[in-house]
Amino acid sequence: MSMQWTPEEKAILIERYSRGDDPDEIARDVGRTGAAVRLKAQTMGIRFGCNRLKEKAAVSQIPSRSRDLDTLLRDNASAFQRKRASADGTRSVQISLPHNGPYAILFFGDPHAGDDGCDIEKLCYDLDLVRSEPHVYGANMGDLTNNWVRALGHLYGSQTTTQGDEEKLMEWLIKALDWLFIILGNHDKWSAVAELLCRQHGVLGVSHGGMFTVNTPDGKRPFVVDARHTHKGNSMYNASHGQLKRVYRGSPAHLVIGAHIHTSAVTITKNGVTGRIGHAVRVGSYKRVDDYADASGFDDETISPSVMAVVDPSASDEGFVHVFHDVDQGVRFLRALRNEFNPVSESRVAA
């Protein structure tokens, strides 16, 4: 028997060995030993049963859950367009009021409704004020409830309000007013509940913040508000430092307002480059008793949990916006402006 393998023998070896036939049977058919068949297959790089494995894999292959590349690229492009449109929308939100003349916006600081340290009576007082005054509107700066989640969930054990109770309070607060907008703060974004409730009740809920332009029907000067749960930048000397940075950087907003850190401050300044007068405001929180702040040694720097911005679209630059921590005083000022704007109609309303 020749030690050399003929082309015919090699062809038989390749076909049957790769098919997974018994090497000893192959050896008998080509007149070799089983050891010789295995050695030759090894030297030729033939994998035993590889064709059978391929056939089996083809039969039992499970459909992939992944998208093909073309579909993946197309879907990702569509997702980007949706996300960019949403982001662009918060950069320019148009709000139309139903009347002309002076008006006010009451900005509610962090409510944290349900927390035992929340001044719920003051919160209800401010809600009633907006309901009772026809030219006062409400805007909420976020953190409607504590909304403790994940690792912070144990903190529910330190308050009398349960998670279910808080969700009821959250829905009550969202439905309490015809809000101009509600900023969804960091506590609100820890779950999808607040955003879902805003959509269900037709309330403009904006994640983190946005640029809002308030218009009156007569087309007088629009009031531009840069409202965020917080702005980047902090200073131990001025709680409104983050908002003030926005003014100095040339923000188009007449009022830059934030919340989040449960302190209050107002700074009014004029940007020498843009010539715009800017009000930089940090509004406090209705959570007036805070164990975390106490444990951390934070001083009480909250002037008020809400601020009122009174706007006179017909006034000069200097008189266009006035900010009040005393909301009742702000209402009296607004009523005086309304009487000057249209004393006849206002006296009829009062009567």
DAMO-V496453 format. One record per backbone hydrogen bond with DSSP energy under -1.0 kcal/mol. NH is the residue of the N-H (numbers start at 1). CO is the residue of the C=O. E is the energy in kcal/mol with one decimal. If there is no record, write none. Layout:
nh=(NH	NH)
co=(CO	CO)
e=(E	E)
This chain:
nh=(10	11	12	13	14	15	16	17	18	21	26	27	28	29	30	32	37	38	39	40	41	42	43	44	46	49	50	51	53	54	55	56	57	58	59	60	72	73	74	75	76	77	78	79	80	81	82	83	84	85	86	87	88	89	90	93	95	97	103	104	105	106	107	108	109	112	113	115	118	119	120	123	124	125	126	127	128	129	130	131	132	133	136	137	139	140	141	152	153	155	156	157	158	159	166	167	168	169	170	171	172	173	174	175	179	180	182	183	184	189	196	197	198	199	200	201	202	203	205	206	208	209	210	211	212	213	214	215	219	223	225	226	227	228	229	241	244	245	247	248	249	250	251	254	255	256	257	258	259	261	264	265	267	269	271	275	278	279	280	281	282	283	284	286	288	288	289	294	295	296	298	307	308	309	310	311	312	315	322	324	327	330	331	332	333	334	335	336	337	338	339	340	341	342	346	347	348	349	350	351)
co=(6	7	8	9	10	11	12	13	14	16	22	23	24	25	26	27	33	34	35	36	37	38	39	40	41	17	47	18	49	50	51	52	53	54	55	56	68	69	70	71	72	73	74	75	76	77	78	79	80	81	82	83	84	85	86	211	213	215	311	135	309	137	307	139	305	143	144	112	115	286	118	119	120	121	122	123	124	125	126	127	128	129	133	104	106	181	108	149	150	152	153	154	155	156	162	163	164	165	166	167	168	169	170	171	177	138	204	140	206	185	192	193	194	195	196	197	199	198	203	182	184	207	227	90	225	93	223	95	216	214	212	255	210	257	208	238	240	241	243	244	245	247	246	224	224	279	226	281	229	259	301	282	280	278	276	271	269	254	267	256	265	258	304	110	117	286	117	290	291	292	293	107	324	105	322	103	320	312	310	308	325	326	327	328	329	330	331	332	333	334	335	336	337	338	342	343	344	345	346	347)
e=(-2.3	-2.1	-2.1	-2.5	-2.8	-2.3	-2.6	-2.5	-1.5	-2.6	-2.0	-2.5	-2.0	-1.8	-1.6	-3.1	-2.2	-2.3	-2.4	-2.6	-2.4	-2.0	-2.5	-2.1	-2.8	-2.2	-1.6	-2.0	-2.2	-2.0	-2.4	-2.7	-2.6	-2.2	-1.9	-2.5	-2.7	-2.6	-2.2	-2.8	-2.4	-2.0	-1.9	-2.4	-2.2	-1.9	-2.0	-2.4	-2.8	-2.2	-2.0	-2.3	-2.9	-1.8	-1.3	-3.2	-3.2	-3.0	-2.1	-2.4	-2.3	-3.7	-3.1	-2.9	-2.5	-2.5	-2.7	-2.2	-2.2	-3.1	-1.8	-1.9	-2.5	-2.2	-2.4	-2.0	-2.5	-2.0	-2.0	-2.0	-2.2	-1.5	-1.5	-2.5	-2.2	-2.1	-2.5	-2.5	-2.0	-2.2	-1.8	-1.8	-1.8	-1.4	-2.3	-2.0	-1.6	-2.3	-2.7	-2.2	-2.5	-2.4	-2.2	-2.1	-1.5	-2.9	-2.7	-3.2	-3.0	-1.9	-2.3	-2.7	-2.2	-1.9	-2.4	-1.9	-1.1	-2.8	-1.1	-2.6	-2.3	-2.2	-2.5	-2.7	-3.2	-3.2	-3.1	-3.2	-1.9	-2.3	-3.4	-2.8	-1.8	-2.1	-3.2	-1.6	-2.6	-2.2	-1.5	-2.5	-1.9	-1.6	-2.1	-2.0	-1.7	-2.9	-2.4	-2.0	-2.3	-1.9	-2.5	-2.1	-2.7	-2.3	-2.5	-2.6	-3.3	-2.3	-3.5	-3.1	-3.0	-2.6	-1.4	-2.4	-1.7	-1.6	-1.3	-2.2	-2.8	-1.9	-2.5	-1.7	-2.8	-2.6	-3.1	-3.3	-2.2	-2.1	-2.0	-2.9	-1.1	-1.8	-1.9	-2.0	-2.2	-2.3	-2.6	-1.8	-2.1	-2.7	-2.2	-1.8	-2.3	-2.3	-2.3	-2.0	-1.6	-1.9	-2.3	-2.1)
